[in-house]
């Protein structure tokens, strides 16, 4: 089992369908799905994929879903801490993840 959980997107409410808007919560779900798909090497995720999600959901990465983004990093960090030794490569992936999610080091 991986660190990140792949989940189904939430369905649009009646009003969201009328207004042609996606549930904002789907942003963080899609973000975690992206992490889940690339868990073996998070550095394969480029900033353009994340930027495309922010544009699609009209969210600002710097201010939206801060707690959820921190939790994604915390999940990854807890997984690293459960291992006997952490390689330099894994430390770099953690730093990359923080950068990707616009969180301070």
SVG drawing of the C-alpha trace seen along z (x, -y; Angstrom):
<svg xmlns="http://www.w3.org/2000/svg" viewBox="-30 -33 52 35">
<polyline fill="none" stroke="black" stroke-width="0.4" points="0.0,0.0 1.3,-3.4 1.6,-6.6 -1.0,-8.5 -4.5,-7.3 -6.1,-7.4 -9.8,-8.5 -12.8,-9.2 -13.7,-12.8 -16.8,-14.2 -19.9,-14.6 -21.1,-18.0 -24.1,-19.3 -27.2,-20.5 -26.1,-24.1 -22.5,-23.3 -23.8,-21.5 -26.0,-24.5 -23.0,-26.9 -20.6,-24.5 -18.3,-24.4 -16.4,-21.6 -16.4,-21.0 -13.3,-22.8 -12.5,-19.7 -11.7,-17.8 -8.6,-19.9 -6.9,-18.3 -8.3,-14.9 -6.8,-15.2 -3.5,-16.5 -3.3,-13.5 -4.2,-11.2 -1.3,-12.7 1.0,-12.1 -0.3,-8.5 0.4,-7.8 4.0,-9.1 4.8,-7.9 7.9,-6.0 9.5,-9.2 7.6,-12.4 10.1,-14.5 8.4,-13.2 5.5,-15.5 6.2,-18.8 5.0,-22.2 2.9,-22.5 0.6,-19.6 0.0,-21.3 -0.5,-24.7 -3.1,-23.1 -5.0,-21.9 -4.9,-25.3 -6.2,-26.9 -8.9,-24.2 -10.3,-24.7 -9.5,-28.4 -7.6,-28.0 -4.4,-29.8 -1.8,-27.3 -0.3,-29.7 -3.5,-30.2 -5.9,-27.4 -6.1,-24.1 -3.1,-24.8 -3.9,-22.3 -4.6,-19.6 -1.3,-20.3 0.5,-20.1 -1.1,-16.8 0.1,-15.4 3.7,-16.3 3.1,-14.9 2.0,-11.6 5.1,-11.4 7.3,-12.4 5.7,-9.8 6.4,-7.1 10.1,-8.2 10.4,-8.2 9.1,-4.6 12.0,-3.4 15.3,-2.4 17.4,-4.9 16.4,-7.7 18.5,-8.2 19.6,-11.6 17.4,-11.0 14.3,-10.5 15.2,-13.7 15.4,-15.5 12.0,-14.1 10.5,-15.5 12.0,-18.9 10.6,-18.7 7.2,-17.8 7.2,-20.8 8.2,-23.0 5.6,-21.5 2.9,-22.2 4.1,-25.7 5.0,-24.9 8.1,-26.4 11.1,-24.0"/>
</svg>
